[in-house]
Amino acid sequence: MQTSGDRRSTLRCGVVHSNAIRLGDMGDFWVFGYGSLIWRPGFAHVETRRARLYGYRRSLCVYSFVHRGTRGRPGLVLGLDRGGSCIGLAYRVPGNLRDEVLSYLRERELVTSVYLERVLDVRLNGGGSVEAVAYIVDRRHEQYAGALDAGHAAKIVRGAVGQSGRNEDYVLSTLEHLEALGIRDHWLEEVGRKVAPS
């Protein structure tokens, strides 16, 4: 089920394929990061602002079969799932880099089709709001893990390893970067306490 913001962005921008949208000529545009895009955006941008996205929350809700786990022993990675709100970073990208940056983001975020590309309203710290490209989880995808309690999420994370390393390291690194920015995520912090080395 799409939220009204999802419908608005799909209608306004048109669907390129099932997971990406057509942005058209927007001039400069914004990208919302909530996980690894916070500490490793990997694309050129001219401004970074703390921002809040309403209607979605940061969640370990995506099974990782490659980077932080395997099909036989999946790990968990972050997704934006419906409900609540999420504090992250909004990056302003120059319009002349639109094709290059969107191509990079799509190669990075849409590899397994577990994320859907949307343009959503985010509120910037200090006032004002902008429309930003964001990648939300597709609840119909096989990799969608659902809403897990912290204990269950920690059991999945603990011991999972993929091509990019240990799943515990991913969770703890995320928490370190959020803490450095002064961003609290109580649920993720609880998972972190459960998977941290004693």
N, CA, C and O of each residue as an XYZ file, in Angstrom:
792
protein
N       0.838     -1.181      0.000
C       0.000      0.000      0.000
C       0.879      1.239      0.000
O       1.786      1.351      0.824
N       0.628      2.164     -0.903
C       1.424      3.385     -0.972
C       0.803      4.447     -0.087
O      -0.417      4.501      0.069
N       1.651      5.297      0.497
C       1.149      6.446      1.218
C       0.821      7.526      0.195
O       1.175      7.413     -0.978
N       0.137      8.578      0.655
C      -0.204      9.646     -0.282
C       1.042     10.278     -0.870
O       1.040     10.682     -2.032
N       2.135     10.372     -0.063
C       3.389     10.923     -0.587
C       3.968     10.053     -1.676
O       4.502     10.562     -2.661
N       3.866      8.705     -1.506
C       4.347      7.789     -2.540
C       3.548      7.970     -3.815
O       4.115      8.039     -4.905
N       2.205      8.049     -3.678
C       1.350      8.209     -4.862
C       1.676      9.514     -5.564
O       1.765      9.568     -6.790
N       1.854     10.581     -4.763
C       2.120     11.882     -5.354
C       3.419     11.838     -6.153
O       3.475     12.344     -7.274
N       4.469     11.234     -5.580
C       5.742     11.223     -6.289
C       5.669     10.363     -7.537
O       6.257     10.706     -8.562
N       4.946      9.240     -7.462
C       4.834      8.372     -8.624
C       4.046      9.068     -9.726
O       4.430      9.002    -10.894
N       2.947      9.736     -9.369
C       2.140     10.420    -10.371
C       2.898     11.607    -10.971
O       2.847     11.840    -12.178
N       3.595     12.346    -10.122
C       4.288     13.537    -10.588
C       5.479     13.164    -11.466
O       5.725     13.809    -12.484
N       6.215     12.131    -11.078
C       7.468     11.838    -11.757
C       7.349     10.736    -12.787
O       8.194     10.641    -13.678
N       6.333      9.905    -12.695
C       6.201      8.790    -13.614
C       7.125      7.652    -13.239
O       8.205      7.885    -12.698
N       6.726      6.449    -13.511
C       7.524      5.295    -13.139
C       8.383      4.871    -14.320
O       7.868      4.648    -15.415
N       9.691      4.758    -14.105
C      10.609      4.300    -15.139
C      10.538      2.787    -15.221
O      10.378      2.229    -16.306
N      10.655      2.127    -14.097
C      10.410      0.700    -13.971
C       9.895      0.496    -12.564
O       9.620      1.474    -11.868
N       9.757     -0.721    -12.128
C       9.066     -0.959    -10.877
C       9.739     -0.334     -9.661
O       9.080     -0.154     -8.637
N      11.012      0.001     -9.732
C      11.692      0.501     -8.548
C      12.248      1.907     -8.662
O      12.590      2.500     -7.639
N      12.355      2.469     -9.857
C      12.924      3.805    -10.024
C      11.879      4.730    -10.615
O      10.948      4.286    -11.288
N      12.039      6.009    -10.360
C      11.106      7.006    -10.868
C      11.812      7.915    -11.859
O      13.039      8.018    -11.857
N      11.036      8.568    -12.700
C      11.593      9.548    -13.626
C      11.563     10.891    -12.926
O      10.492     11.374    -12.558
N      12.724     11.501    -12.738
C      12.790     12.752    -11.996
C      12.603     13.970    -12.876
O      12.263     15.042    -12.376
N      12.814     13.832    -14.166
C      12.673     14.983    -15.033
C      13.759     16.013    -14.745
O      14.742     15.708    -14.071
N      13.585     17.214    -15.249
C      14.577     18.263    -15.065
C      14.237     19.048    -13.809
O      13.456     19.998    -13.850
N      14.829     18.645    -12.700
C      14.529     19.276    -11.417
C      15.552     20.347    -11.044
O      15.394     20.984    -10.003
N      16.575     20.568    -11.830
C      17.665     21.415    -11.380
C      18.374     20.681    -10.255
O      18.487     19.455    -10.280
N      18.860     21.442     -9.249
C      19.447     20.788     -8.085
C      18.389     19.899     -7.445
O      17.199     20.212     -7.487
N      18.823     18.796     -6.857
C      17.868     17.925     -6.168
C      18.499     17.392     -4.894
O      19.706     17.519     -4.689
N      17.679     16.798     -4.041
C      18.109     16.322     -2.733
C      18.016     14.807     -2.663
O      17.169     14.188     -3.307
N      18.905     14.223     -1.866
C      18.902     12.784     -1.595
C      18.875     12.614     -0.081
O      19.638     13.268      0.630
N      17.996     11.736      0.420
C      17.904     11.490      1.860
C      18.665     10.219      2.215
O      18.417      9.158      1.642
N      19.596     10.330      3.166
C      20.362      9.181      3.649
C      20.015      8.876      5.092
O      19.889      9.788      5.909
N      19.861      7.601      5.411
C      19.486      7.202      6.774
C      20.394      6.110      7.332
O      20.361      5.840      8.533
N      21.205      5.477      6.480
C      22.090      4.386      6.897
C      23.470      4.624      6.336
O      24.125      5.611      6.673
N      23.916      3.716      5.476
C      25.274      3.838      4.942
C      25.460      5.100      4.095
O      26.590      5.559      3.928
N      24.387      5.665      3.563
C      24.529      6.927      2.821
C      24.939      8.071      3.749
O      25.402      9.108      3.276
N      24.775      7.898      5.061
C      25.216      8.932      5.999
C      26.741      8.973      6.065
O      27.332     10.051      5.995
N      27.373      7.834      6.198
C      28.829      7.840      6.365
C      29.595      7.553      5.092
O      30.810      7.744      5.042
N      28.900      7.096      4.059
C      29.584      6.809      2.796
C      28.642      7.138      1.648
O      28.167      6.239      0.955
N      28.367      8.440      1.442
C      27.423      8.760      0.370
C      27.938      8.330     -1.006
O      27.186      7.763     -1.798
N      29.196      8.591     -1.289
C      29.779      8.122     -2.544
C      29.418      8.942     -3.771
O      29.695      8.515     -4.893
N      28.813     10.098     -3.592
C      28.459     10.942     -4.737
C      28.722     12.402     -4.379
O      28.729     12.781     -3.208
N      28.937     13.207     -5.415
C      29.210     14.630     -5.216
C      27.945     15.349     -4.769
O      26.854     15.082     -5.272
N      28.105     16.266     -3.817
C      26.993     17.090     -3.352
C      27.559     18.417     -2.863
O      28.741     18.511     -2.532
N      26.715     19.435     -2.820
C      27.192     20.772     -2.475
C      26.674     21.249     -1.125
O      27.085     22.305     -0.643
N      25.781     20.485     -0.513
C      25.242     20.870      0.785
C      24.747     19.628      1.500
O      24.191     18.719      0.883
N      24.957     19.599      2.818
C      24.471     18.507      3.653
C      23.702     19.116      4.818
O      24.209     19.993      5.517
N      22.470     18.642      5.023
C      21.645     19.148      6.119
C      21.044     17.981      6.882
O      20.643     16.979      6.289
N      20.984     18.113      8.182
C      20.243     17.148      8.990
C      18.767     17.302      8.621
O      18.287     18.416      8.416
N      18.058     16.186      8.537
C      16.670     16.244      8.071
C      15.853     15.129      8.705
O      16.397     14.119      9.152
N      14.536     15.325      8.736
C      13.627     14.306      9.257
C      12.612     13.947      8.178
O      11.998     14.816      7.559
N      12.455     12.643      7.974
C      11.454     12.104      7.061
C      10.315     11.550      7.900
O      10.531     10.678      8.742
N       9.111     12.045      7.679
C       7.943     11.563      8.409
C       7.254     10.448      7.613
O       7.211     10.474      6.383
N       6.723      9.481      8.340
C       5.984      8.392      7.716
C       6.806      7.128      7.515
O       6.265      6.083      7.156
N       8.120      7.220      7.748
C       9.019      6.064      7.613
C      10.015      6.073      8.762
O      10.357      7.127      9.297
N      10.474      4.888      9.133
C      11.457      4.755     10.202
C      12.638      3.922      9.723
O      12.498      3.093      8.824
N      13.801      4.146     10.328
C      14.995      3.346     10.078
C      14.780      1.993     10.752
O      14.386      1.938     11.917
N      15.034      0.905     10.032
C      14.772     -0.415     10.589
C      15.681     -1.465      9.962
O      15.967     -1.416      8.765
N      16.131     -2.410     10.773
C      16.825     -3.592     10.243
C      15.738     -4.539      9.748
O      15.362     -5.489     10.435
N      15.244     -4.265      8.551
C      14.079     -5.000      8.049
C      14.350     -5.687      6.715
O      13.427     -6.192      6.076
N      15.615     -5.707      6.294
C      15.973     -6.294      5.002
C      16.977     -7.427      5.224
O      18.061     -7.208      5.763
N      16.606     -8.640      4.802
C      17.549     -9.751      4.861
C      18.668     -9.510      3.865
O      18.414     -9.149      2.716
N      19.909     -9.707      4.301
C      21.063     -9.565      3.420
C      21.578    -10.948      3.057
O      21.999    -11.718      3.921
N      21.536    -11.248      1.768
C      22.016    -12.536      1.272
C      23.420    -12.442      0.682
O      24.021    -13.464      0.351
N      23.953    -11.209      0.547
C      25.247    -11.021     -0.101
C      26.211    -10.255      0.808
O      27.222    -10.810      1.236
N      25.910     -8.991      1.107
C      26.882     -8.126      1.773
C      27.086     -8.434      3.249
O      28.215     -8.348      3.732
N      26.048     -8.785      3.975
C      26.173     -9.029      5.416
C      25.622    -10.382      5.823
O      25.346    -10.616      7.000
N      25.462    -11.274      4.856
C      24.983    -12.624      5.134
C      24.962    -13.429      3.847
O      25.472    -12.990      2.815
N      24.374    -14.599      3.919
C      24.223    -15.474      2.751
C      22.785    -15.979      2.723
O      22.028    -15.755      3.667
N      22.413    -16.654      1.652
C      21.064    -17.233      1.617
C      20.882    -18.260      2.731
O      19.811    -18.350      3.332
N      21.940    -19.039      3.006
C      21.858    -20.037      4.056
C      21.884    -19.449      5.459
O      21.344    -20.032      6.399
N      22.523    -18.279      5.591
C      22.646    -17.608      6.894
C      22.538    -16.108      6.676
O      23.534    -15.387      6.732
N      21.297    -15.636      6.421
C      21.126    -14.209      6.112
C      21.437    -13.313      7.301
O      21.285    -13.694      8.461
N      21.876    -12.116      6.966
C      22.026    -11.065      7.965
C      20.893    -10.063      7.781
O      19.931    -10.329      7.060
N      21.010     -8.922      8.428
C      20.009     -7.853      8.300
C      20.702     -6.539      7.991
O      21.749     -6.226      8.559
N      20.107     -5.771      7.082
C      20.571     -4.419      6.798
C      19.391     -3.471      6.901
O      18.238     -3.891      6.989
N      19.703     -2.194      6.889
C      18.684     -1.177      7.112
C      17.798     -0.941      5.900
O      18.213     -1.091      4.751
N      16.574     -0.572      6.199
C      15.629     -0.096      5.203
C      14.772      0.983      5.834
O      14.717      1.099      7.059
N      14.110      1.762      5.019
C      13.102      2.696      5.507
C      11.768      1.969      5.424
O      11.288      1.665      4.333
N      11.173      1.692      6.577
C       9.901      0.980      6.625
C       8.816      1.950      7.084
O       9.101      2.950      7.742
N       7.584      1.645      6.732
C       6.465      2.537      7.045
C       6.264      2.707      8.545
O       6.449      1.777      9.329
N       5.879      3.920      8.918
C       5.537      4.232     10.293
C       6.596      5.058     10.984
O       7.790      4.863     10.755
N       6.171      5.978     11.828
C       7.112      6.778     12.615
C       7.799      7.838     11.787
O       7.230      8.373     10.836
N       9.035      8.136     12.160
C       9.836      9.118     11.426
C      11.300      8.736     11.555
O      11.667      7.900     12.381
N      12.127      9.356     10.734
C      13.543      9.007     10.692
C      14.368     10.270     10.522
O      14.123     11.069      9.618
N      15.358     10.446     11.408
C      16.312     11.541     11.262
C      17.515     11.015     10.484
O      18.068      9.963     10.803
N      17.905     11.761      9.466
C      19.056     11.387      8.661
C      19.705     12.627      8.098
O      19.604     13.708      8.678
N      20.375     12.475      6.967
C      21.009     13.602      6.294
C      20.424     13.779      4.906
O      20.156     12.805      4.201
N      20.227     15.038      4.520
C      19.775     15.365      3.169
C      20.947     16.018      2.438
O      21.585     16.939      2.947
N      21.208     15.522      1.249
C      22.323     16.015      0.436
C      21.762     16.744     -0.787
O      20.922     16.203     -1.506
N      22.229     17.967     -1.015
C      21.816     18.696     -2.224
C      22.829     18.420     -3.325
O      24.030     18.630     -3.158
N      22.316     17.944     -4.452
C      23.152     17.554     -5.590
C      22.922     18.542     -6.732
O      21.773     18.843     -7.056
N      23.987     19.052     -7.346
C      23.805     19.974     -8.477
C      23.066     19.290     -9.628
O      23.295     18.118     -9.926
N      22.186     20.043    -10.257
C      21.389     19.497    -11.352
C      22.218     18.920    -12.489
O      21.800     17.961    -13.138
N      23.400     19.502    -12.737
C      24.217     19.000    -13.852
C      24.814     17.618    -13.550
O      25.348     16.974    -14.453
N      24.732     17.156    -12.302
C      25.220     15.818    -11.939
C      24.084     14.815    -11.756
O      24.311     13.685    -11.324
N      22.861     15.232    -12.086
C      21.685     14.395    -11.851
C      21.839     12.996    -12.433
O      21.684     12.014    -11.706
N      22.138     12.879    -13.716
C      22.215     11.560    -14.349
C      23.301     10.697    -13.718
O      23.089      9.514    -13.452
N      24.463     11.296    -13.482
C      25.587     10.553    -12.891
C      25.247     10.047    -11.483
O      25.490      8.884    -11.163
N      24.682     10.928    -10.647
C      24.388     10.560     -9.262
C      23.239      9.557     -9.190
O      23.300      8.602     -8.416
N      22.198      9.763     -9.986
C      21.088      8.805     -9.965
C      21.526      7.440    -10.477
O      21.083      6.413     -9.962
N      22.384      7.422    -11.475
C      22.900      6.155    -11.971
C      23.675      5.431    -10.872
O      23.502      4.229    -10.669
N      24.529      6.172    -10.165
C      25.293      5.595     -9.062
C      24.357      5.053     -7.973
O      24.522      3.924     -7.510
N      23.376      5.869     -7.571
C      22.462      5.453     -6.504
C      21.644      4.226     -6.903
O      21.415      3.332     -6.088
N      21.211      4.192     -8.143
C      20.416      3.044     -8.597
C      21.245      1.767     -8.657
O      20.753      0.687     -8.331
N      22.496      1.892     -9.071
C      23.370      0.706     -9.067
C      23.608      0.224     -7.646
O      23.727     -0.977     -7.402
N      23.676      1.143     -6.727
C      23.950      0.814     -5.320
C      22.703      0.322     -4.594
O      22.775     -0.653     -3.846
N      21.571      0.971     -4.798
C      20.385      0.716     -3.989
C      19.363     -0.228     -4.624
O      18.573     -0.847     -3.911
N      19.366     -0.345     -5.932
C      18.309     -1.113     -6.593
C      18.793     -2.443     -7.159
O      18.147     -3.015     -8.037
N      19.917     -2.933     -6.665
C      20.512     -4.158     -7.202
C      19.556     -5.344     -7.110
O      19.374     -6.066     -8.090
N      18.940     -5.553     -5.941
C      18.059     -6.720     -5.769
C      16.585     -6.347     -5.790
O      15.735     -7.207     -5.558
N      16.267     -5.116     -6.055
C      14.876     -4.636     -6.127
C      14.148     -4.672     -4.794
O      12.918     -4.621     -4.773
N      14.871     -4.759     -3.676
C      14.211     -4.747     -2.373
C      13.857     -3.317     -1.952
O      13.033     -3.114     -1.061
N      14.488     -2.324     -2.601
C      14.178     -0.929     -2.306
C      13.411     -0.308     -3.468
O      13.605     -0.668     -4.629
N      12.544      0.625     -3.129
C      11.777      1.385     -4.116
C      12.254      2.831     -4.062
O      12.374      3.413     -2.983
N      12.523      3.399     -5.214
C      12.958      4.794     -5.279
C      11.724      5.692     -5.265
O      10.792      5.502     -6.046
N      11.736      6.668     -4.366
C      10.626      7.603     -4.259
C      11.156      9.015     -4.044
O      12.296      9.198     -3.618
N      10.329     10.009     -4.339
C      10.608     11.394     -3.977
C       9.637     11.738     -2.854
O       8.420     11.709     -3.038
N      10.194     12.065     -1.680
C       9.386     12.293     -0.488
C       9.756     13.624      0.154
O      10.883     14.097      0.010
N       8.812     14.221      0.857
C       9.071     15.465      1.569
C       9.898     15.177      2.821
O       9.550     14.299      3.611
N      10.988     15.912      2.998
C      11.766     15.837      4.231
C      11.869     17.233      4.824
O      11.961     18.225      4.101
N      11.851     17.295      6.142
C      11.944     18.574      6.834
C      13.398     18.807      7.234
O      14.008     17.983      7.914
N      13.939     19.938      6.802
C      15.332     20.269      7.087
C      15.470     20.856      8.481
O      14.609     21.601      8.948
N      16.576     20.504      9.139
C      16.871     21.071     10.449
C      17.028     22.582     10.286
O      17.715     23.040      9.373
N      16.412     23.336     11.146
C      16.486     24.787     11.048
C      15.331     25.389     10.271
O      15.230     26.611     10.154
N      14.455     24.540      9.735
C      13.270     25.042      9.055
C      13.262     24.759      7.568
O      14.307     24.594      6.940
N      12.080     24.709      7.030
C      11.899     24.458      5.609
C      11.838     22.977      5.304
O      12.260     22.141      6.101
N      11.308     22.673      4.145
C      11.256     21.283      3.705
C      11.586     21.230      2.224
O      11.410     22.203      1.490
N      12.073     20.058      1.800
C      12.441     19.836      0.409
C      11.941     18.459      0.004
O      11.663     17.612      0.854
N      11.832     18.247     -1.278
C      11.551     16.913     -1.790
C      12.896     16.234     -2.034
O      13.803     16.823     -2.621
N      13.011     14.983     -1.572
C      14.292     14.280     -1.677
C      14.072     12.871     -2.207
O      13.061     12.231     -1.918
N      15.038     12.405     -2.988
C      15.044     11.010     -3.424
C      15.357     10.167     -2.194
O      16.306     10.446     -1.461
N      14.544      9.128     -1.976
C      14.758      8.220     -0.851
C      14.469      6.800     -1.321
O      13.719      6.579     -2.272
N      15.078      5.853     -0.634
C      14.901      4.446     -0.989
C      14.203      3.739      0.157
O      14.777      3.550      1.230
N      12.946      3.348     -0.082
C      12.132      2.700      0.939
C      12.058      1.201      0.642
O      12.247      0.775     -0.497
N      11.783      0.416      1.667
C      11.740     -1.030      1.493
C      10.438     -1.439      0.791
O       9.374     -0.867      1.031
N      10.555     -2.431     -0.069
C       9.391     -3.022     -0.731
C       8.918     -4.186      0.141
O       9.568     -5.230      0.189
N       7.815     -4.013      0.813
C       7.315     -5.028      1.743
C       6.906     -6.322      1.045
O       6.709     -7.338      1.711
N       6.776     -6.308     -0.266
C       6.396     -7.532     -0.999
C       7.606     -8.355     -1.430
O       7.454     -9.468     -1.933
N       8.799     -7.814     -1.236
C      10.013     -8.488     -1.692
C      10.396     -9.612     -0.732
O      10.152     -9.511      0.471
N      10.991    -10.674     -1.254
C      11.383    -11.823     -0.424
C      12.392    -11.448      0.652
O      12.492    -12.144      1.663
N      13.136    -10.373      0.464
C      14.129     -9.973      1.446
C      13.555     -9.129      2.581
O      14.273     -8.789      3.521
N      12.287     -8.793      2.506
C      11.674     -8.001      3.574
C      11.502     -8.888      4.805
O      10.807     -9.902      4.759
N      12.143     -8.494      5.902
C      12.128     -9.296      7.132
C      10.961     -8.943      8.042
O      10.658     -9.688      8.974
N      10.305     -7.823      7.788
C       9.192     -7.412      8.631
C       9.659     -6.641      9.853
O      10.841     -6.337     10.012
N       8.700     -6.338     10.705
C       8.991     -5.603     11.932
C       9.446     -6.606     12.996
O       8.653     -7.407     13.490
N      10.711     -6.548     13.334
C      11.291     -7.479     14.297
C      11.510     -6.779     15.637
O      11.819     -5.589     15.682
N      11.346     -7.531     16.725
C      11.741     -6.932     18.001
C      13.266     -6.977     18.079
O      13.909     -7.713     17.331
N      13.835     -6.194     18.978
C      15.293     -6.043     19.044
C      15.984     -7.374     19.318
O      17.051     -7.643     18.765
N      15.391     -8.201     20.160
C      16.001     -9.491     20.472
C      16.074    -10.408     19.266
O      17.099    -11.050     19.032
N      15.001    -10.475     18.502
C      14.978    -11.325     17.306
C      15.955    -10.793     16.251
O      16.674    -11.564     15.615
N      15.971     -9.470     16.075
C      16.909     -8.873     15.114
C      18.348     -9.191     15.513
O      19.169     -9.526     14.659
N      18.655     -9.089     16.796
C      20.015     -9.363     17.270
C      20.411    -10.817     17.005
O      21.561    -11.085     16.657
N      19.486    -11.748     17.161
C      19.792    -13.162     16.897
C      20.142    -13.383     15.432
O      21.022    -14.184     15.119
N      19.461    -12.680     14.534
C      19.759    -12.808     13.101
C      21.112    -12.180     12.786
O      21.910    -12.754     12.044
N      21.369    -11.005     13.348
C      22.615    -10.271     13.076
C      23.827    -11.025     13.608
O      24.848    -11.129     12.927
N      23.715    -11.548     14.818
C      24.860    -12.178     15.481
C      25.367    -13.372     14.678
O      24.635    -14.338     14.466
N      26.607    -13.306     14.237
C      27.234    -14.414     13.524
C      27.064    -14.403     12.018
O      27.700    -15.204     11.332
N      26.227    -13.520     11.473
C      26.050    -13.454     10.013
C      27.242    -12.725      9.391
O      27.698    -11.703      9.905
N      27.737    -13.266      8.280
C      28.888    -12.682      7.578
C      28.621    -12.749      6.082
O      28.138    -13.763      5.576
N      28.936    -11.671      5.376
C      28.783    -11.642      3.924
C      30.018    -11.058      3.272
O      31.059    -10.920      3.915
N      29.910    -10.716      2.000
C      31.048    -10.204      1.238
C      31.620     -8.915      1.821
O      32.814     -8.647      1.682
N      30.772     -8.114      2.475
C      31.240     -6.844      3.039
C      31.637     -6.962      4.506
O      32.001     -5.966      5.132
N      31.569     -8.173      5.058
C      32.019     -8.356      6.433
C      30.930     -8.817      7.375
O      29.848     -9.241      6.969
N      31.264     -8.714      8.661
C      30.369     -9.189      9.723
C      29.166     -8.274      9.890
O      29.287     -7.050      9.830
N      28.015     -8.878     10.097
C      26.784     -8.110     10.273
C      26.842     -7.257     11.539
O      26.328     -6.138     11.560
N      27.468     -7.783     12.596
C      27.594     -7.007     13.833
C      28.342     -5.703     13.576
O      27.975     -4.657     14.111
N      29.399     -5.767     12.752
C      30.183     -4.562     12.452
C      29.333     -3.512     11.745
O      29.464     -2.316     12.004
N      28.462     -3.970     10.852
C      27.570     -3.053     10.138
C      26.674     -2.306     11.122
O      26.538     -1.085     11.046
N      26.065     -3.047     12.047
C      25.151     -2.432     13.021
C      25.915     -1.477     13.927
O      25.468     -0.353     14.153
N      27.056     -1.904     14.449
C      27.825     -1.075     15.372
C      28.410      0.155     14.677
O      28.490      1.227     15.277
N      28.817      0.006     13.422
C      29.311      1.157     12.659
C      28.196      2.166     12.423
O      28.403      3.374     12.543
N      27.015      1.663     12.088
C      25.864      2.558     11.912
C      25.641      3.367     13.180
O      25.467      4.584     13.124
N      25.646      2.689     14.329
C      25.405      3.373     15.600
C      26.493      4.393     15.911
O      26.193      5.474     16.418
N      27.747      4.070     15.616
C      28.838      5.023     15.844
C      28.633      6.295     15.038
O      28.814      7.401     15.546
N      28.255      6.127     13.780
C      28.067      7.298     12.923
C      26.846      8.105     13.339
O      26.876      9.335     13.298
N      25.778      7.434     13.738
C      24.602      8.161     14.214
C      24.941      8.935     15.485
O      24.546     10.090     15.641
N      25.675      8.290     16.391
C      26.058      8.948     17.645
C      26.921     10.175     17.368
O      26.756     11.209     18.016
N      27.842     10.066     16.409
C      28.713     11.197     16.078
C      27.899     12.392     15.576
O      28.314     13.540     15.731
N      26.752     12.118     14.981
C      25.886     13.183     14.480
C      24.846     13.618     15.511
O      24.051     14.523     15.259
N      24.861     12.962     16.675
C      23.878     13.287     17.706
C      22.492     12.748     17.390
O      21.494     13.286     17.869
N      22.419     11.689     16.586
C      21.127     11.098     16.213
C      20.896      9.864     17.068
O      21.715      8.945     17.078
N      19.780      9.845     17.784
C      19.425      8.696     18.616
C      18.440      7.807     17.865
O      17.515      8.291     17.214
N      18.657      6.506     17.969
C      17.727      5.512     17.433
C      17.654      4.411     18.490
O      18.455      3.476     18.485
N      16.683      4.534     19.394
C      16.622      3.683     20.580
C      16.515      2.198     20.243
O      17.166      1.372     20.882
N      15.704      1.850     19.251
C      15.544      0.444     18.876
C      16.868     -0.117     18.352
O      17.286     -1.201     18.756
N      17.519      0.611     17.466
C      18.793      0.150     16.911
C      19.861      0.086     18.002
O      20.707     -0.809     17.992
N      19.825      1.027     18.937
C      20.771      1.001     20.060
C      20.576     -0.264     20.893
O      21.549     -0.849     21.368
N      19.333     -0.685     21.073
C      19.077     -1.914     21.830
C      19.644     -3.125     21.086
O      20.240     -4.008     21.701
N      19.459     -3.168     19.765
C      20.053     -4.248     18.973
C      21.573     -4.213     19.132
O      22.204     -5.254     19.314
N      22.150     -3.035     19.062
C      23.593     -2.882     19.200
C      24.116     -3.396     20.525
O      25.160     -4.045     20.572
N      23.399     -3.112     21.600
C      23.820     -3.619     22.914
C      23.811     -5.134     22.952
O      24.645     -5.748     23.617
N      22.872     -5.739     22.242
C      22.754     -7.192     22.260
C      23.800     -7.894     21.402
O      24.119     -9.059     21.640
N      24.337     -7.189     20.401
C      25.325     -7.843     19.517
C      26.759     -7.392     19.801
O      27.705     -7.968     19.264
N      26.925     -6.366     20.641
C      28.274     -5.853     20.926
C      29.072     -6.922     21.678
O      28.515     -7.677     22.474
N      30.383     -6.977     21.417
C      31.225     -7.930     22.153
C      31.182     -7.634     23.651
O      31.171     -6.474     24.064
N      31.157     -8.690     24.454
C      31.077     -8.499     25.923
C      32.406     -8.039     26.474
O      32.535     -7.827     27.680
